[in-house]
Amino acid sequence: MSRSATADAIVVGGGVVGAAIAHRLAEAGLGRVVLCEQARVAAHGATSRSGGLVRLHHTVHSDTVLTARSLPVFEQWADIVGGDCGYRRTGFLQLVGEQYAGALAVHTAAAASAAGPRRAEVIDPAEAARLYPGLALDGVAAAAFEPDGGYADPVRAATAWAVAARRLGAEVYEGVRVHEVRTTGGGERVDGVESTAGRIAAPLVVLAGGAWGSAPAERLGVHVPVVPRRIGLAQAHLPGAGRPGSPGSVPTCIDDTTGGYFRPDGTDRFFFGVPSHPDVELGRDVAPLSDGELSAALATVARRVPAAAAAPLTGTRAGLDGYTPDKRPVIGPAGPDGLYLALGFSGGGFKMSPAVAELAAVEILDGQAVAGKAEQPLLAPYRLGRFTGGGRGIRPEAPYAHM
Ligand SMILES: Cc1cc2nc3c(=O)[nH]c(=O)nc-3n(C[C@H](O)[C@H](O)[C@H](O)COP(=O)(O)OP(=O)(O)OC[C@H]3O[C@@H](n4cnc5c(N)ncnc54)[C@H](O)[C@@H]3O)c2cc1C
């Protein structure tokens, strides 16, 4: 395949974030958009392993707003992006103990305000158990219910974004690693990239490389506090888990009383989360989940889904995501003019990626890939500058034990 030596924008990283941004830039008519992915699109980073939970509920309201803006995209995927993202509406439950019932009400009101009143409500545990007979809810004081919550398939979603970008003229280079962002004017302006496919000139470079993504910025002297963490998921056979009305039915769920999360997978399978781990090396293969990690995660989830205790495991997977100190992404311009960051999605980037891509593309097209001049108010909380000068980053409006 012949490759362009020049572009109007280069997006580095073909996970769900980079693929979505490439599509939005191409859709807006930016010109020659090039997406560089060192492996294959959606095959290497967090996107390739993600659980794909889709929910509104967050303890930081700017996150809630981004996910509320993203949900209709998952729902109307074929019309907006094309293809299929595997969205499945299972209902979502956020469970909390007595101490956090007040905070749950605050965050549920924020979700209803951002997405519409029928999208989020507080229900009592008895109602939650009636809706999902596969749950045991001892120790749960309150639940937030989102009927349109559920999950989608991150690999299909990222692939669909890349296919849609290509349809609009973007070039997707797989197996091309960017090792350096070039600048001109004494480091004032971005000039393109050096890659394993050679030099590509461009006035705009978007770094969306997930756990690996901050390295090209660091080489320019732009410190982005993103560190890799390993996150895991296990899959079990659980008859009726995803069949509404079945005695084994469970929702997509985050349980703050135990720190666990899970969701059905199709009708008779079930995914549950294995906590993230900071001890990873980027250059190496991701270590598989250990027996100890799996049995601890299973014990956690079995408190809410008793049938899981005896469910045969059918698979496990682990991947790396980039984490920031406040577990919120860094989005916006930084360093030389023309450099734009979309990094550090900290284990939660999938569900907000449609809105992030839409808003980032608007900012970039408005000519605001210039630090200090970006203006999308919904992205304002996520600037790199929140960590400089002793800044503590984003704080939840009302935290839970685990969020
Ligand atoms: C097990 C697991 C479960 C998760 N569950 C959920 C969930 O339920 N809901 C949710 O919202 N989020 C979840 N997440 C998090 C979510 O999947 C990520 O936040 C999101 O996929 C990040 O997308 P990304 O595009 O930023 O990064 P990635 O998907 O990691 O993509 C980055 C890509 O950039 C490429 N790259 C990096 N550097 C370069 C370079 N220099 N040159 C070329 N290419 C480069 C990499 O190869 C990679 O393909 C989960 C993550 C994991 C691992």
PDBQT file of the ligand as one rigid body, heavy atoms in Angstrom, charges set to zero:
ROOT
HETATM    1  C1  LIG A 501     -10.048  -5.600  31.038  1.00  0.00    +0.000 C 
HETATM    2  C2  LIG A 501     -10.570  -4.209  30.769  1.00  0.00    +0.000 A 
HETATM    3  C3  LIG A 501     -11.910  -3.942  31.029  1.00  0.00    +0.000 A 
HETATM    4  C4  LIG A 501     -12.418  -2.660  30.770  1.00  0.00    +0.000 A 
HETATM    5  N1  LIG A 501     -13.754  -2.436  30.938  1.00  0.00    +0.000 NA
HETATM    6  C5  LIG A 501     -14.284  -1.227  30.595  1.00  0.00    +0.000 A 
HETATM    7  C6  LIG A 501     -15.680  -1.006  30.665  1.00  0.00    +0.000 A 
HETATM    8  O1  LIG A 501     -16.426  -1.905  31.066  1.00  0.00    +0.000 OA
HETATM    9  N2  LIG A 501     -16.185   0.203  30.284  1.00  0.00    +0.000 N 
HETATM   10  C7  LIG A 501     -15.364   1.208  29.852  1.00  0.00    +0.000 A 
HETATM   11  O2  LIG A 501     -15.851   2.305  29.550  1.00  0.00    +0.000 OA
HETATM   12  N3  LIG A 501     -14.019   1.042  29.774  1.00  0.00    +0.000 NA
HETATM   13  C8  LIG A 501     -13.475  -0.159  30.131  1.00  0.00    +0.000 A 
HETATM   14  N4  LIG A 501     -12.134  -0.367  30.030  1.00  0.00    +0.000 N 
HETATM   15  C9  LIG A 501     -11.292   0.750  29.638  1.00  0.00    +0.000 C 
HETATM   16  C10 LIG A 501     -11.393   1.073  28.165  1.00  0.00    +0.000 C 
HETATM   17  O3  LIG A 501     -11.409  -0.117  27.416  1.00  0.00    +0.000 OA
HETATM   18  C11 LIG A 501     -10.230   1.967  27.783  1.00  0.00    +0.000 C 
HETATM   19  O4  LIG A 501     -10.223   3.133  28.597  1.00  0.00    +0.000 OA
HETATM   20  C12 LIG A 501     -10.301   2.373  26.316  1.00  0.00    +0.000 C 
HETATM   21  O5  LIG A 501     -10.439   1.250  25.487  1.00  0.00    +0.000 OA
HETATM   22  C13 LIG A 501      -9.049   3.142  25.964  1.00  0.00    +0.000 C 
HETATM   23  O6  LIG A 501      -9.010   3.317  24.586  1.00  0.00    +0.000 OA
HETATM   24  P1  LIG A 501      -7.744   4.004  23.931  1.00  0.00    +0.000 P 
HETATM   25  O7  LIG A 501      -8.033   4.113  22.484  1.00  0.00    +0.000 OA
HETATM   26  O8  LIG A 501      -7.411   5.241  24.708  1.00  0.00    +0.000 OA
HETATM   27  O9  LIG A 501      -6.517   3.026  24.229  1.00  0.00    +0.000 OA
HETATM   28  P2  LIG A 501      -6.131   1.595  23.641  1.00  0.00    +0.000 P 
HETATM   29  O10 LIG A 501      -7.311   0.772  23.365  1.00  0.00    +0.000 OA
HETATM   30  O11 LIG A 501      -5.099   1.052  24.564  1.00  0.00    +0.000 OA
HETATM   31  O12 LIG A 501      -5.489   1.939  22.253  1.00  0.00    +0.000 OA
HETATM   32  C14 LIG A 501      -4.254   2.595  22.142  1.00  0.00    +0.000 C 
HETATM   33  C15 LIG A 501      -3.607   2.084  20.871  1.00  0.00    +0.000 C 
HETATM   34  O13 LIG A 501      -2.504   2.912  20.559  1.00  0.00    +0.000 OA
HETATM   35  C16 LIG A 501      -1.509   2.110  19.979  1.00  0.00    +0.000 C 
HETATM   36  N5  LIG A 501      -0.246   2.853  20.132  1.00  0.00    +0.000 N 
HETATM   37  C17 LIG A 501       0.313   3.275  21.277  1.00  0.00    +0.000 A 
HETATM   38  N6  LIG A 501       1.434   3.970  21.040  1.00  0.00    +0.000 NA
HETATM   39  C18 LIG A 501       1.595   3.970  19.692  1.00  0.00    +0.000 A 
HETATM   40  C19 LIG A 501       2.585   4.522  18.832  1.00  0.00    +0.000 A 
HETATM   41  N7  LIG A 501       3.621   5.210  19.307  1.00  0.00    +0.000 N 
HETATM   42  N8  LIG A 501       2.457   4.335  17.489  1.00  0.00    +0.000 NA
HETATM   43  C20 LIG A 501       1.379   3.648  16.996  1.00  0.00    +0.000 A 
HETATM   44  N9  LIG A 501       0.421   3.095  17.782  1.00  0.00    +0.000 NA
HETATM   45  C21 LIG A 501       0.520   3.262  19.108  1.00  0.00    +0.000 A 
HETATM   46  C22 LIG A 501      -1.573   0.817  20.775  1.00  0.00    +0.000 C 
HETATM   47  O14 LIG A 501      -1.031  -0.253  20.065  1.00  0.00    +0.000 OA
HETATM   48  C23 LIG A 501      -3.073   0.671  21.014  1.00  0.00    +0.000 C 
HETATM   49  O15 LIG A 501      -3.671  -0.146  20.018  1.00  0.00    +0.000 OA
HETATM   50  C24 LIG A 501     -11.579  -1.628  30.273  1.00  0.00    +0.000 A 
HETATM   51  C25 LIG A 501     -10.229  -1.906  30.014  1.00  0.00    +0.000 A 
HETATM   52  C26 LIG A 501      -9.732  -3.199  30.235  1.00  0.00    +0.000 A 
HETATM   53  C27 LIG A 501      -8.281  -3.469  29.913  1.00  0.00    +0.000 C 
ENDROOT
TORSDOF 0
